[in-house]
Amino acid sequence: MREHRNISAVSAGEELSSCYLISQASLQQSRNGPYWRLELKDASGLLEAKIWSPLSLSLPALSAGQMVSVEGRVSLYRDQLQLTVDNLRVLDEEEAAALPMEDYLLSSPRPAKDMLEEIESLCEAELTHKPWKKFMRSVLSDRNIRARLLTAPAAKSVHHAYAGGLLEHMLSVAQLCMLMAGHYPDLDRQTLLAAALLHDIGKLEEMGGLLVTEYTDEGKLLGHIVQGIIMLEPFLKKSGLAPELVMHFKHLIASHHGEIQFGAVREPCTPEAFVLHCADNVDAKIAQCRSLLPQDGEEGMAWSAYQSLLGRSLCRPVRTPEAPGETKAARQEKKTENRQEERQCSLL
């Protein structure tokens, strides 16, 4: 097996020989015949690759999700690195399984199992209405859903686009909603929690999975909001929830994108719907900031490149000096202690 070379370390002019994951593949036509246009991926970045004729004619069909061993020369084309492939071989299942997936896939900094356990503890502590508790237990214990949740990303590229990203986003949005519910006690805390945890559950169906973060045909035609409501319908029918609660829960999921132009099926019409939309939006934006701006180990003001989705560049401002004992590590340690205390209380 070839030694893996991080894409982030690749430079123009070098001969490259390594294994990568195909994230996109399309057979296209040029004056000299058909050629393959590939997007190769590892945990450090993406690299465009071209396979020209006649080599392109001798290869089997290539598709996203395949692990491949490639050889070629890296050049600079329109200010972007591009690999001209001289040799490519698709790895079989046994070879692919032997590769360390952490070299090829980004993952959440928190273990997925820990986040899922924390979600379950949150439900046990907060859901006092038996039908809501029954509903959430049935969803989270479903073998098919549970297995996919442990690895699913929350998006293809915009935010939390890595293994465990969906669980991380679910938990973060739920925690934000519970904070706001504590500030606004008139909110239906339990309906809000259930919707916060499951608002993006349809993404398990919308995208092709961990290795293929492309949208499925059904995902393109329906979208994760509609798919999520369809997925949850059997669990809702068996929950014993009052029809009015089910209707409100579905409205929260249907409206969590906030506006029709941004993919909402309906705009928020209840206080809880406004809260969920705001929590979802701010968590996604902060995740984008974290991915685009330098974090630990660097000081001073920094700017990202222009982001077309946001319509602006992002800035990391100069930060107020921290007092002794108020470091980020200390705050994180305190947050972890609070989580452990909450989990113990939920088990009493």
N, C-alpha and C positions, 0 to 999 in steps of 0.2 A: 504493500500500500504506500502511495506517495506521501511524503511529509507535507502536512498542511501549511500553507502560507497565507497569513491574514491579508485580505483584500486591502485593508487600510495601509499596509506596508508595501504594496505593489507600486512600482514607479515605471514611467515610460522608458522604453529601450531595453527592458530586461526580458530574458527568456523565462517563462513561467511554466511550472509543472506542479500541479496540486489537484486536490479534490474539492469540489464545490457543490452547492445545491442549486438546481435550476429553479428560479422563481418565476420566470416568464420564458416562453418559447414560441416562436412563430416562423413559419416557412414563407419566405418572400421571394420576389422575382426581380432579377437584375438583367442587364443586357447580356451578361455572360452565363445566364442560367439561374436556377433556383439557389437560394442561400438561406441559412438559418440565422435568425437574430435571437440571441439569448441574453437573459439577465442572470448572471451568476451571483450567488449570495453566500455570505457567511456571517458570523456574529459581529464582524467588524465593519461590514458595508456591502456595497453592490458593485458589480463590474459588468459592463456591456461586452458581449462577445459576438463575433461574426464567424460563420463557417461557410466559406465560399465553395463554389463548384470547382472541381469535380468531387471534392471530399463530401460535400453536402448530399450528393446523390448516393453515397455508399453507406450512409448512416440510417439506423432505424428511426422511426418517428420519435421525436423528443417532446417532452411535456413538463410542465411545472410539477415540482415535487420529486423529480428524479435526482439522485446523487450521481455525479459524473467525475471521472478523472480526465483532466485536460492538459494539453501541452500547447504552447504557442508563444507568440511575441506580443508584448504590450507596447502600444503606441499612443500618441495623443491625437485625438480627432475632435475638432471644434471645442478645444479646451477640456475635453473629457477623455479619461483613460478608456482604451478599447483593446480587447484581446482578439487577435487574429488566430484562430484555432488551427493547429497543424495536425492534431490527433485528439480524438475524444472517444471515451468508452463509458457506457452506462454501467454503473455498479449493480451487481445483483443484490437481492434482499439480505443475504448473509453478510456481504461485504459492507453494505450500508449500515446494517445493525451494529457492526463492530466499530464504527466511527464514533468518537465522542461528540454527541449532539451539541454539547455546550460550545463547541468550536464553530457551529453553523447556525445556531439559533440563539437570539437574545432571550433572556428570561427575567422575570421579576426578581428584584433583590430579596424578596421574602419568599420562603418556601410555600408552594401552592397548598400543601396539606395543612400548614399552619393557618393560612388565610381562610380555608374552607372550615376548619374547626372553629375559628373565631366567628365566622358568619353563623354557624350553628349555635354557638354559645349566645350570640346576640339575639337570635330568634327565641331561644329558650328563656332568656331573661326578659325580653320585651313583649312577646306575644302571649298575653293572658287570655285572649278570646280563643277558645278551643278550636273552632273551625280554622282560624288563621294558622294556629300552631300545626294542626293536622295537614293543612295545605302545604306549608313550607317544608315540613318534614318529608312529605311525599315527593315533592320536587327534588329536594336535595339528596334524598336517598335513592332516587331512580338511577339504576346502574349506568344506563346510557348517558344520561345528563352528567352524572358525577364524574365519569371517566373523562369526558370531553372538557369539563370545567377545569380540570387539573392542568390542562395544557393550553387552553384556548387563548388567543390574543383578543384584545377588545376592538381592534381595527386593523385594516390592511397597512396603513402608514401614518395616520394622523396622530393618534394618541394611544398609549398602552399597547403598541403594536409588537408584542413579544409574548413568549410562552408565559402563561399565568397572568397576563395583562387583564383579561376579562374579570378574573376573581379580584384582582387588585382594585380595579375600577368599581366593581359592585360593592366591595367593602367600604371603599372611600366615600362613595356617594351615599351609602346607607348611614355612615357615621356623620357626615355633614347634615343629612336630613334629621337625624336624631338630635344633633346640636340645635338646629333651628326649631324642632318640635319642643325642645326644652325651653326655648325663648318665647315660643308662641303656643301656650298650653291648649288653646282651642283647636289645634290641628288633630286630625285622626291619626295618632301616632302609629297604630298598628297597620292600617291600610297603607300609610306612607312607607313604612319599613318594608313591607312585602313588595311594593312596587319599586322601591329604590334598589332592592336586591335583584329583582328580576326584569328590570326595564330593558336590559340588553340581552336577555337570554336567547332571543331569536338569532343572535350572531353565531350561535352554534350551528345553525342551519344556513345562514347567509353566506358564510365563507367555507372554503374547501377543507379547512383543518389546519393543523400545526405546520406541516411542510408546504401546504399550498394555501397561501393567504389570498387567493383570488376569489372573486364572487362567483357563486354557483349560478346556473341559469335561473333557478327559483329565487335566489337572492336578488338577482337583477330585476326580475319581474315583480316580486312582492316586497322585498326589503325586510329588514330584521324586525321592524315594529309589527307588521302584519304576521310575519312568521312566528314571532314570540307569542302573540295572542292565540294563534292556532295551536302552538305547542302546549300551552298551559290550559287549554279548554278542558281536556279530560281530567286534569287534576282539580280544576275548579268545580266540575260537576260532582266530584266525589267528596268535596271538602265540607259540605253542609253550610257553606256561607250563604247569608241572605242575598237574594238577587240584587238588592240595592248596593251592597258592598262589592259584589262582583262587577257590577256596572262601573262603580267609581274606580276600582282597581284597573279595569281595562282602559278607562279614560286616562288614568295617569300614564300608562304605557303608551297609549295612542298619541298623547300630547307632549311627551317629554322632550321633543326637539324644539318646542316653543312656537315655531311659526311654520305655516304650510310650505313656504319657500325653502325651508331648511329640512323638510322631510316629515314634519308632523302630520299625522292623519287628521287631528283636530287641534286647535289652539287651546292652551290651558284655560279651564273654566271653573276650577275650584282652587281654594288656597293651597291645598296639598299639591295640586298640579303645578302651580307656580313654584313652590318650594323644590319639587323634584327637578323641574327644568333648570332652575338656577344652580342647584347642586351638581347636576350632570354637566352643565356648561362650564362651571368654574373648575371642576375636577379635570375635564378634558383640556382646558386652557392651561392650567398649571402644569399638567403632564407635558404639553407641548413646550412650555417654557423650559422645563427641566431637560428635555431632549435636545433643544436648540441652543441653549446657553451653557457656557462652562460653569461647573459647580464647584465642588471642593478643591482646595489647593490653589485657587487663583483668587486674586483680589483686584479691586478697581472696576471701573465701568467697562462693560463689554456689550457689543451689538451683534445680533445674528444677521445673516443674509436676509434679503427681502423674502417674506413668506406670502405667496399668492393667496393661500386659503384665508389668511388673516388680513391681507391687504396692508401689511406693514412689516417693518423690522422690529424685533424684540430687543429690549434693553435689560441688562442686568445692572442695577444701580449700585452705587457705593453704599455699603451697609453701615448702620450705626454700630459702633464698637460694643462688644458684649462685655458685661461685667463678669468677674470671676465666678465660676460655677454655673454660668448661663450659656455655655457652649451648645452647639447643635447636638453633639454627642450626649451631653447631659440631659437636654430636652428629650432626645429620643429614648434615653434610658428611663426617664420618668414616664414617658408615654407607654413604654413596654410594661413597666410596673403597674400602671393603671389598668392596662389590658388584662394582666394576670389577675389583679384584684377583682375586676368585673367578671372574669371567667369563673373564679372561685365562688363569687356571690351567686352567679347563675346556677351553680350546681347545688346550692344549699336548699 
